[in-house]
């Protein structure tokens, strides 16, 4: 959303794009301080963000780009501030997920995809095991893969 809002701000002339950018800046500012701020401060800032988002989503859009982003934010409204409900446990962006998917996307593009479904499923299973091993304390990637195969 942040990239799309930045593009809408550059390409369009709608003030709604600026309001969306300022709102996202406020949300990211909250995310940066969420683990150090008092819970009452987080709650207050979250309520303020929710109110201002309601105003932004109700505002008329004159630019198609801004209108599309506004519609996407309407659909995802309940999920936009999830990180505030779980301080320090949920990231405010999906950058980590996109970084985890990148090797699989490169693999698919380099090989023109898989010709057999079993191959695609096998690749997904191995990547899932390796990703789980990376985030599991004390687990080595190789030993986890061997343990999974042996199970």
Buried (B, 14 or more C-beta within 10 A) or exposed (E): BBEBBBEBBEEBEBBBBBBBBEBBEBBEEBBEEBEEBEEEEBEEBBEEBEEBBEEBBEBEBEBEBBBEBBEEBEEEEEEBBEBBEEBEEEEBBEEEEEEBEEEEEEEEEEEEEBEEEEEBEEBEEEBEBBEEBEEEEEEEBEEBBEEBEEE
